């Protein structure tokens, strides 16, 4: 089974972090499949983390738990559709306690979803909701692919844009958010990074995260403002505050945070 490359390959690094966290006795979440992805991708332990990689790993851990909580809260509020844009090797469909009538759509590149499905099938994983994989490049006409797969734009939807926008040009990132808005009925919710924590880290030190930094294209700077202009009610959550609420003090107060918004 070949390793993922390019932007798709960054999902293996995220899986490695999730596997580390899942082994902690005080873990903030448990991903029982993360280690299988790492093994299948030939992406084992790399020894001690550089300071930059350690800060990035911390961000991944906090955002994973934050987004878990966000999606379950959105379902509690009435959303019965969940869409994960650039889902990567995320296993929320398999590990979170979804209400019985939730439909979850995962969008990512065909090779990423194919790799993911092979590993999960080999692990005997079963989704805990109605999961639909939608192969798509988010720079292309993904809304058509999503609706063809059964998505209902008239129903409230919980959208997650995890670790994606910085890998897109400002124009492509803006287009993604515009398309999400066009597909979002009243009551819909969305969450993503306020600005990319990795780029904040890189201003100080890129040691050990060069393979990520060379793929960044900028994304959108003021993401909260961008959504507010489209009629979303936005809220910003500082990473330091979120981490403290989980009992994990942030090592660096300059790290970013998250945006949640409601239609």
TIFI-958128 format. One record per residue (C-alpha): residue number from 1; x, y, z. Coordinates in Angstrom, 1 decimal, decimal comma, m for minus. Layout:
nr: NUM; u: X; v: Y; w: Z
...
***
This chain:
nr: 1; u: 0,0; v: 0,0; w: 0,0
nr: 2; u: 1,7; v: 3,2; w: m1,2
nr: 3; u: 2,3; v: 6,2; w: 1,1
nr: 4; u: 0,3; v: 9,3; w: 0,5
nr: 5; u: 2,1; v: 12,3; w: m0,9
nr: 6; u: 1,7; v: 16,1; w: m1,1
nr: 7; u: m1,2; v: 17,6; w: 0,8
nr: 8; u: m2,7; v: 14,2; w: 1,2
nr: 9; u: 0,5; v: 13,1; w: 3,0
nr: 10; u: 0,0; v: 15,7; w: 5,7
nr: 11; u: m2,9; v: 13,6; w: 7,0
nr: 12; u: m0,4; v: 10,9; w: 8,0
nr: 13; u: 1,4; v: 13,4; w: 10,3
nr: 14; u: m1,9; v: 14,3; w: 11,9
nr: 15; u: m2,7; v: 10,6; w: 12,3
nr: 16; u: 0,7; v: 10,1; w: 14,1
nr: 17; u: m0,2; v: 12,9; w: 16,6
nr: 18; u: m3,6; v: 11,3; w: 17,2
nr: 19; u: m2,0; v: 8,0; w: 17,8
nr: 20; u: 0,4; v: 9,5; w: 20,4
nr: 21; u: m2,5; v: 11,2; w: 22,2
nr: 22; u: m4,6; v: 8,1; w: 22,2
nr: 23; u: m1,9; v: 6,3; w: 24,2
nr: 24; u: m1,8; v: 8,8; w: 27,0
nr: 25; u: m3,6; v: 7,9; w: 30,2
nr: 26; u: m5,1; v: 11,4; w: 30,4
nr: 27; u: m5,9; v: 11,5; w: 26,6
nr: 28; u: m8,4; v: 14,1; w: 25,4
nr: 29; u: m9,8; v: 11,7; w: 22,8
nr: 30; u: m9,2; v: 8,2; w: 21,6
nr: 31; u: m8,7; v: 7,3; w: 18,0
nr: 32; u: m8,3; v: 3,5; w: 17,8
nr: 33; u: m7,4; v: 3,6; w: 14,1
nr: 34; u: m4,7; v: 6,3; w: 14,0
nr: 35; u: m1,9; v: 3,8; w: 14,6
nr: 36; u: m3,1; v: 1,6; w: 11,7
nr: 37; u: m2,9; v: 4,6; w: 9,3
nr: 38; u: 0,6; v: 5,4; w: 10,5
nr: 39; u: 1,7; v: 1,8; w: 10,1
nr: 40; u: 0,1; v: 1,4; w: 6,6
nr: 41; u: 1,7; v: 4,7; w: 5,5
nr: 42; u: 5,2; v: 3,7; w: 6,7
nr: 43; u: 5,1; v: 6,7; w: 9,0
nr: 44; u: 6,4; v: 5,5; w: 12,3
nr: 45; u: 8,1; v: 7,2; w: 15,2
nr: 46; u: 10,6; v: 10,0; w: 14,3
nr: 47; u: 12,2; v: 10,4; w: 17,7
nr: 48; u: 12,1; v: 13,6; w: 19,8
nr: 49; u: 10,0; v: 16,4; w: 18,4
nr: 50; u: 11,6; v: 19,7; w: 17,4
nr: 51; u: 10,1; v: 22,7; w: 19,3
nr: 52; u: 8,1; v: 23,7; w: 16,2
nr: 53; u: 6,8; v: 20,2; w: 15,6
nr: 54; u: 5,8; v: 19,9; w: 19,3
nr: 55; u: 3,8; v: 23,2; w: 19,1
nr: 56; u: 2,1; v: 22,0; w: 16,0
nr: 57; u: 1,3; v: 18,7; w: 17,6
nr: 58; u: m0,2; v: 20,4; w: 20,6
nr: 59; u: m2,4; v: 22,4; w: 18,2
nr: 60; u: m3,6; v: 19,3; w: 16,5
nr: 61; u: m4,5; v: 17,6; w: 19,8
nr: 62; u: m6,5; v: 20,6; w: 21,1
nr: 63; u: m8,3; v: 21,2; w: 17,8
nr: 64; u: m9,2; v: 17,5; w: 17,5
nr: 65; u: m11,1; v: 17,5; w: 20,8
nr: 66; u: m12,5; v: 21,0; w: 20,2
nr: 67; u: m13,9; v: 19,9; w: 16,8
nr: 68; u: m15,3; v: 16,6; w: 18,3
nr: 69; u: m17,2; v: 18,7; w: 20,9
nr: 70; u: m18,3; v: 21,2; w: 18,2
nr: 71; u: m19,8; v: 18,5; w: 15,9
nr: 72; u: m21,7; v: 16,7; w: 18,7
nr: 73; u: m23,0; v: 20,0; w: 20,0
nr: 74; u: m24,2; v: 20,9; w: 16,5
nr: 75; u: m26,1; v: 17,6; w: 16,3
nr: 76; u: m27,6; v: 18,3; w: 19,7
nr: 77; u: m28,8; v: 21,6; w: 18,3
nr: 78; u: m30,6; v: 19,9; w: 15,5
nr: 79; u: m28,1; v: 19,4; w: 12,7
nr: 80; u: m28,5; v: 15,9; w: 11,2
nr: 81; u: m26,1; v: 16,4; w: 8,3
nr: 82; u: m22,3; v: 16,7; w: 8,9
nr: 83; u: m19,8; v: 17,5; w: 6,2
nr: 84; u: m16,1; v: 17,2; w: 6,7
nr: 85; u: m14,2; v: 19,1; w: 4,0
nr: 86; u: m10,7; v: 17,7; w: 3,5
nr: 87; u: m11,6; v: 14,9; w: 5,9
nr: 88; u: m8,1; v: 13,3; w: 5,6
nr: 89; u: m7,7; v: 10,3; w: 7,9
nr: 90; u: m10,3; v: 11,6; w: 10,4
nr: 91; u: m12,2; v: 8,8; w: 12,0
nr: 92; u: m15,0; v: 10,7; w: 13,7
nr: 93; u: m17,6; v: 8,7; w: 11,8
nr: 94; u: m16,3; v: 5,6; w: 13,6
nr: 95; u: m15,4; v: 6,8; w: 17,0
nr: 96; u: m17,9; v: 9,5; w: 18,1
nr: 97; u: m21,3; v: 8,7; w: 19,7
nr: 98; u: m23,6; v: 10,1; w: 16,9
nr: 99; u: m27,4; v: 10,3; w: 17,2
nr: 100; u: m28,9; v: 7,5; w: 15,2
nr: 101; u: m30,2; v: 9,6; w: 12,3
nr: 102; u: m27,0; v: 11,5; w: 11,4
nr: 103; u: m25,7; v: 11,4; w: 7,9
nr: 104; u: m22,0; v: 12,3; w: 7,6
nr: 105; u: m20,2; v: 13,2; w: 4,3
nr: 106; u: m16,4; v: 13,1; w: 4,0
nr: 107; u: m14,8; v: 15,0; w: 1,1
nr: 108; u: m11,2; v: 14,5; w: 0,1
nr: 109; u: m9,0; v: 13,6; w: m2,8
nr: 110; u: m9,7; v: 10,1; w: m4,3
nr: 111; u: m6,3; v: 8,7; w: m3,3
nr: 112; u: m6,8; v: 9,8; w: 0,3
nr: 113; u: m10,2; v: 8,3; w: 0,7
nr: 114; u: m9,1; v: 5,1; w: m1,0
nr: 115; u: m6,1; v: 4,7; w: 1,4
nr: 116; u: m8,4; v: 5,4; w: 4,3
nr: 117; u: m11,1; v: 2,9; w: 3,3
nr: 118; u: m8,5; v: 0,2; w: 2,8
nr: 119; u: m7,0; v: 0,6; w: 6,2
nr: 120; u: m10,3; v: 0,9; w: 8,0
nr: 121; u: m11,6; v: m2,2; w: 6,2
nr: 122; u: m8,5; v: m4,1; w: 7,2
nr: 123; u: m9,1; v: m3,0; w: 10,8
nr: 124; u: m12,7; v: m4,2; w: 10,7
nr: 125; u: m14,0; v: m0,7; w: 11,4
nr: 126; u: m17,7; v: 0,0; w: 11,3
nr: 127; u: m19,1; v: 3,6; w: 11,1
nr: 128; u: m21,4; v: 4,7; w: 13,9
nr: 129; u: m23,5; v: 6,9; w: 11,5
nr: 130; u: m24,5; v: 6,9; w: 7,9
nr: 131; u: m21,1; v: 7,7; w: 6,3
nr: 132; u: m20,7; v: 8,7; w: 2,7
nr: 133; u: m17,3; v: 9,2; w: 1,1
nr: 134; u: m17,2; v: 11,8; w: m1,7
nr: 135; u: m14,0; v: 11,9; w: m3,7
nr: 136; u: m13,4; v: 15,5; w: m4,8
nr: 137; u: m10,8; v: 18,2; w: m5,2
nr: 138; u: m12,1; v: 21,2; w: m3,2
nr: 139; u: m10,7; v: 23,5; w: m5,9
nr: 140; u: m13,2; v: 22,0; w: m8,4
nr: 141; u: m17,0; v: 21,5; w: m8,5
nr: 142; u: m17,4; v: 19,7; w: m5,2
nr: 143; u: m20,9; v: 21,0; w: m4,4
nr: 144; u: m22,3; v: 19,1; w: m7,3
nr: 145; u: m20,5; v: 15,9; w: m6,2
nr: 146; u: m21,8; v: 16,4; w: m2,6
nr: 147; u: m25,5; v: 16,9; w: m3,7
nr: 148; u: m25,2; v: 14,0; w: m6,1
nr: 149; u: m24,2; v: 11,9; w: m3,1
nr: 150; u: m27,4; v: 12,8; w: m1,3
nr: 151; u: m26,7; v: 16,0; w: 0,5
nr: 152; u: m29,8; v: 18,1; w: 1,2
nr: 153; u: m29,0; v: 21,9; w: 1,1
nr: 154; u: m32,4; v: 22,7; w: 2,6
nr: 155; u: m31,4; v: 20,9; w: 5,9
nr: 156; u: m29,3; v: 22,4; w: 8,7
nr: 157; u: m25,7; v: 21,1; w: 8,4
nr: 158; u: m22,6; v: 21,1; w: 10,6
nr: 159; u: m19,5; v: 21,9; w: 8,5
nr: 160; u: m16,0; v: 21,2; w: 9,6
nr: 161; u: m13,0; v: 22,7; w: 7,7
nr: 162; u: m10,1; v: 21,2; w: 9,6
nr: 163; u: m6,6; v: 22,3; w: 8,8
nr: 164; u: m7,5; v: 23,0; w: 5,1
nr: 165; u: m7,6; v: 26,7; w: 4,3
nr: 166; u: m3,8; v: 27,4; w: 4,7
nr: 167; u: m3,2; v: 24,9; w: 1,9
nr: 168; u: m5,4; v: 26,9; w: m0,5
nr: 169; u: m4,7; v: 30,2; w: m2,2
nr: 170; u: m6,7; v: 33,1; w: m0,9
nr: 171; u: m8,9; v: 32,9; w: m4,0
nr: 172; u: m9,6; v: 29,2; w: m3,6
nr: 173; u: m10,1; v: 29,5; w: 0,2
nr: 174; u: m12,6; v: 32,3; w: m0,4
nr: 175; u: m14,5; v: 30,2; w: m2,9
nr: 176; u: m14,7; v: 27,2; w: m0,5
nr: 177; u: m16,4; v: 29,4; w: 2,1
nr: 178; u: m18,7; v: 31,0; w: m0,4
nr: 179; u: m19,8; v: 27,6; w: m1,6
nr: 180; u: m20,4; v: 26,4; w: 2,0
nr: 181; u: m22,5; v: 29,5; w: 2,5
nr: 182; u: m24,6; v: 28,8; w: m0,6
nr: 183; u: m25,3; v: 25,2; w: 0,7
nr: 184; u: m26,1; v: 26,2; w: 4,3
nr: 185; u: m29,7; v: 26,4; w: 5,4
nr: 186; u: m30,7; v: 28,3; w: 8,5
nr: 187; u: m29,5; v: 26,6; w: 11,6
nr: 188; u: m26,3; v: 25,4; w: 10,0
nr: 189; u: m23,0; v: 25,6; w: 11,8
nr: 190; u: m19,3; v: 25,7; w: 10,8
nr: 191; u: m16,0; v: 25,6; w: 12,4
nr: 192; u: m12,3; v: 26,0; w: 11,4
nr: 193; u: m9,1; v: 27,6; w: 12,5
nr: 194; u: m9,3; v: 31,4; w: 13,0
nr: 195; u: m5,9; v: 31,7; w: 11,3
nr: 196; u: m3,4; v: 28,9; w: 10,8
nr: 197; u: m1,4; v: 28,1; w: 13,9
nr: 198; u: 1,2; v: 26,5; w: 11,8
nr: 199; u: 2,0; v: 29,7; w: 10,1
nr: 200; u: 2,3; v: 31,4; w: 13,5
nr: 201; u: 4,8; v: 28,8; w: 14,6
nr: 202; u: 6,7; v: 29,1; w: 11,4
nr: 203; u: 7,3; v: 32,8; w: 11,9
nr: 204; u: 9,5; v: 31,8; w: 14,9
nr: 205; u: 10,9; v: 28,5; w: 13,7
nr: 206; u: 10,2; v: 26,0; w: 10,8
nr: 207; u: 12,5; v: 23,4; w: 12,2
nr: 208; u: 11,0; v: 20,0; w: 11,6
nr: 209; u: 7,8; v: 21,2; w: 9,8
nr: 210; u: 9,3; v: 22,1; w: 6,5
nr: 211; u: 7,3; v: 19,4; w: 4,7
nr: 212; u: 4,1; v: 21,2; w: 5,8
nr: 213; u: 5,4; v: 24,8; w: 5,3
nr: 214; u: 6,4; v: 24,3; w: 1,7
nr: 215; u: 2,7; v: 23,4; w: 0,9
nr: 216; u: 1,1; v: 26,4; w: 2,5
nr: 217; u: m0,5; v: 29,0; w: 0,1
nr: 218; u: m1,9; v: 31,5; w: 2,6
nr: 219; u: m5,6; v: 30,8; w: 2,9
nr: 220; u: m7,7; v: 33,7; w: 4,3
nr: 221; u: m6,4; v: 36,0; w: 7,0
nr: 222; u: m9,6; v: 37,3; w: 8,7
nr: 223; u: m11,7; v: 34,2; w: 8,5
nr: 224; u: m14,2; v: 35,3; w: 11,2
nr: 225; u: m14,7; v: 38,6; w: 9,4
nr: 226; u: m15,2; v: 36,8; w: 6,1
nr: 227; u: m18,0; v: 34,7; w: 7,5
nr: 228; u: m19,6; v: 37,6; w: 9,3
nr: 229; u: m19,9; v: 39,5; w: 6,0
nr: 230; u: m21,9; v: 36,5; w: 4,6
nr: 231; u: m24,4; v: 36,6; w: 7,4
nr: 232; u: m23,0; v: 34,1; w: 9,8
nr: 233; u: m23,0; v: 34,8; w: 13,6
nr: 234; u: m19,4; v: 34,1; w: 14,5
nr: 235; u: m17,5; v: 33,4; w: 17,7
nr: 236; u: m13,8; v: 33,2; w: 18,2
nr: 237; u: m12,2; v: 30,7; w: 20,7
nr: 238; u: m8,6; v: 31,4; w: 21,7
nr: 239; u: m6,5; v: 28,2; w: 21,7
nr: 240; u: m5,1; v: 29,1; w: 25,1
nr: 241; u: m8,6; v: 29,3; w: 26,6
nr: 242; u: m9,7; v: 26,1; w: 24,9
nr: 243; u: m6,6; v: 24,2; w: 26,0
nr: 244; u: m7,0; v: 25,4; w: 29,6
nr: 245; u: m10,6; v: 24,2; w: 29,7
nr: 246; u: m9,2; v: 20,7; w: 28,8
nr: 247; u: m6,6; v: 20,9; w: 31,5
nr: 248; u: m3,7; v: 21,3; w: 29,0
nr: 249; u: m2,1; v: 24,7; w: 29,4
nr: 250; u: m0,8; v: 26,0; w: 26,0
nr: 251; u: 3,0; v: 26,2; w: 25,7
nr: 252; u: 2,9; v: 29,4; w: 23,6
nr: 253; u: 0,3; v: 32,2; w: 24,0
nr: 254; u: 0,8; v: 33,3; w: 20,4
nr: 255; u: m0,9; v: 30,2; w: 19,0
nr: 256; u: m4,1; v: 30,6; w: 17,1
nr: 257; u: m7,6; v: 29,6; w: 17,9
nr: 258; u: m10,9; v: 28,5; w: 16,3
nr: 259; u: m14,0; v: 30,1; w: 14,8
nr: 260; u: m17,5; v: 28,7; w: 15,2
nr: 261; u: m20,4; v: 30,3; w: 13,4
nr: 262; u: m24,1; v: 29,8; w: 13,0
nr: 263; u: m26,5; v: 30,7; w: 10,2
***
